[in-house]
Amino acid sequence: MEDLKVLVEQYKALGDENRLAIIQLLKQGEQCACVLLEQLDLSQSGLSYHMKKLVDAGIVDERPEGKWVYYRISNEGCKQFLSNFKTLTESVDLVNH
């Protein structure tokens, strides 16, 4: 199942405290890498590593502008994640658990 592979990659990308902190910052809207660096305890190479994981998983979109890159949460990636999770769990009776 191809969707399962995508879901696994998304879970891996979200399974890191730094990347969750990045997602929290991106909830406010598109952010420049320079702004993210100011708010996180990461080096530029560390931020690049984490952003690559999030972008490759489809959770975050990137937009280069000049020497900086701007990031935002991917609407399509979020929809896909929620849809895949729903498909994975749709037969579970959550009311009785």
Contact map, one row per residue, 1 for C-alpha under 8 A:
1111100000000000000000000000000000000000000000000000000000000000000000000000000000000000000000000
1111110000000000000000000000000000000000000000000000000000000000000000000000000000000000000000000
1111111000000000000000000000000000000000000000000000000000000000000000000000000000010000000000000
1111111100000000000000000000000000000000000000000000000000000000000000000000000000010000000000000
1111111110000000000000000000000000000000000000000000000000000000000000000000000000000000000000000
0111111111000000000000000000000000000000000000000000000010000000000000000000000000000000000000000
0011111111100000000000000000000000000000000000000000000000000000000000000000000010011000000000000
0001111111110000000000000000000000000000000000000000000000000000000000000000000000000000000000000
0000111111111000000000000000000000000000000000000000000010000000000000000000000000000000000000000
0000011111111100000000000000000000000000000000000000010011100000000000000000000010000000000000000
0000001111111110000000000000000000000000000000000000000000000000000000000000000000000000000000000
0000000111111111000000000000000000000000000000000000000000000000000000000000000000000000000000000
0000000011111111001000000000000000000000000000000000110010000000000000000000000000000000000000000
0000000001111111101100000000000000000000000000000000010000000000000000000000000000000000000000000
0000000000111111101100000000000000000000000000000000000000000000000000000000000000000000000000000
0000000000011111111100000000000000000000000000000000000000000000000000000000000000000000000000000
0000000000000111111110000000000000000000000000000000000000000000000000000000000000000000000000000
0000000000000001111111000000000000000000000000000100000000000000000000000000000000000000000000000
0000000000001111111111100000000000000000000000000110010000000000000000000000000000000000000000000
0000000000000111111111110000000000000000000000000000000000000000000000000000000000000000000000000
0000000000000000111111111000000000000001000000000000000000000000000000000000000000000000000000000
0000000000000000011111111100000000010000000000000000000000000000000000000000000000000000000000000
0000000000000000001111111110000000000000000000000000000000000000000000001000000000000000000000000
0000000000000000000111111111000000000000000000000000000000000000000000000000000000000000000000000
0000000000000000000011111111101000010000000000000000000000000000000000000000000000000000000000000
0000000000000000000001111111111000000000000000000000000000000000000000111000000000000000000000000
0000000000000000000000111111100000000000000000000000000000000000000000001000000000000000000000000
0000000000000000000000011111110000000000000000000000000000000000000000000000000000000000000000000
0000000000000000000000001111111000000000000000000000000000000000000000011000000000000000000000000
0000000000000000000000000101111100000000000000000000000000000000000001111000000000000000000000000
0000000000000000000000001100111110110000000000000000000000000000000001110000000000000000000000000
0000000000000000000000000000011111110000000000000000000000000000000111100000000000000000000000000
0000000000000000000000000000001111111000000000100000000000000000000111100000000000000000000000000
0000000000000000000000000000000111111100000000000000000000000000000100000000000000000000000000000
0000000000000000000000000000001111111110000000000000000000000000000000000000000000000000000000000
0000000000000000000001001000001111111111000000000000000000000000000000000000000000000000000000000
0000000000000000000000000000000011111111111100100000000000000000000000000000000000000000000000000
0000000000000000000000000000000001111111100000000000000000000000000000000000000000000000000000000
0000000000000000000000000000000000111111100000000000000000000000000000000000000000000000000000000
0000000000000000000010000000000000011111110000000000000000000000000000000000000000000000000000000
0000000000000000000000000000000000001111111000000000000000000000000000000000000000000000000000000
0000000000000000000000000000000000001001111111100000000000000000000000000000000000000000000000000
0000000000000000000000000000000000001000111111100000000000000000000000000000000000000000000000000
0000000000000000000000000000000000001000011111110000000000000000000000000000000000000000000000000
0000000000000000000000000000000000000000011111111000000000000000000000000000000000000000000000000
0000000000000000000000000000000000000000011111111100000000000000000000000000000000000000000000000
0000000000000000000000000000000010001000011111111110000000000000000000000000000000000000000000000
0000000000000000000000000000000000000000000111111111000000000000000000000000000000000000000000000
0000000000000000000000000000000000000000000011111111100000000000000000000000000000000000000000000
0000000000000000011000000000000000000000000001111111110000000000000000000000000000000000000000000
0000000000000000001000000000000000000000000000111111111000010000000000000000000000000000000000000
0000000000000000000000000000000000000000000000011111111100000000000000000000000000000000000000000
0000000000001000000000000000000000000000000000001111111110000000000000000000000000000000000000000
0000000001001100001000000000000000000000000000000111111111110000000000000000000000000000000000000
0000000000000000000000000000000000000000000000000011111111111100000000000000000000000000000000000
0000000000000000000000000000000000000000000000000001111111100000000000000000000000000000000000000
0000010011001000000000000000000000000000000000000000111111110000000000000000000000000000000000000
0000000001000000000000000000000000000000000000000000011111111000000000000101100000000000000000000
0000000001000000000000000000000000000000000000000000011111111000000000001100110000000000000000000
0000000000000000000000000000000000000000000000000010011011111100000000111100100000000000000000000
0000000000000000000000000000000000000000000000000000001001111110000000111100000000000000000000000
0000000000000000000000000000000000000000000000000000001000011111000011110000000000000000000000000
0000000000000000000000000000000000000000000000000000000000001111100011100000000000000000000000000
0000000000000000000000000000000000000000000000000000000000000111111111000000000000000000000000000
0000000000000000000000000000000000000000000000000000000000000011111111000000000000000000000000000
0000000000000000000000000000000000000000000000000000000000000001111110000000000000000000000000000
0000000000000000000000000000000000000000000000000000000000000001111110000000000000000000000000000
0000000000000000000000000000000111000000000000000000000000000001111111000000000000000000000000000
0000000000000000000000000000000110000000000000000000000000000111111111100000000000000000000000000
0000000000000000000000000000011110000000000000000000000000000111100111110000000000000000000000000
0000000000000000000000000100011110000000000000000000000000011110000011111000000000000000000000000
0000000000000000000000000100111000000000000000000000000000011100000001111100000000000000000000000
0000000000000000000000100110110000000000000000000000000000111000000000111110110000000000000000000
0000000000000000000000000000000000000000000000000000000001111000000000011111110000000000000000000
0000000000000000000000000000000000000000000000000000000000000000000000001111111000000000000000000
0000000000000000000000000000000000000000000000000000000001000000000000000111111100000000000000000
0000000000000000000000000000000000000000000000000000000001110000000000001111111110000000000000000
0000000000000000000000000000000000000000000000000000000000100000000000001111111111000000000000000
0000000000000000000000000000000000000000000000000000000000000000000000000011111111100000000000000
0000000000000000000000000000000000000000000000000000000000000000000000000001111111110000000000000
0000001001000000000000000000000000000000000000000000000000000000000000000000111111111000000000000
0000000000000000000000000000000000000000000000000000000000000000000000000000011111111100000000000
0000000000000000000000000000000000000000000000000000000000000000000000000000001111111110000000000
0011001000000000000000000000000000000000000000000000000000000000000000000000000111111111000000000
0000001000000000000000000000000000000000000000000000000000000000000000000000000011111111100000000
0000000000000000000000000000000000000000000000000000000000000000000000000000000001111111110000000
0000000000000000000000000000000000000000000000000000000000000000000000000000000000111111110000000
0000000000000000000000000000000000000000000000000000000000000000000000000000000000011111111000000
0000000000000000000000000000000000000000000000000000000000000000000000000000000000001111111100000
0000000000000000000000000000000000000000000000000000000000000000000000000000000000000111111100000
0000000000000000000000000000000000000000000000000000000000000000000000000000000000000001111110000
0000000000000000000000000000000000000000000000000000000000000000000000000000000000000000111111000
0000000000000000000000000000000000000000000000000000000000000000000000000000000000000000001111111
0000000000000000000000000000000000000000000000000000000000000000000000000000000000000000000111111
0000000000000000000000000000000000000000000000000000000000000000000000000000000000000000000011111
0000000000000000000000000000000000000000000000000000000000000000000000000000000000000000000011111
0000000000000000000000000000000000000000000000000000000000000000000000000000000000000000000011111
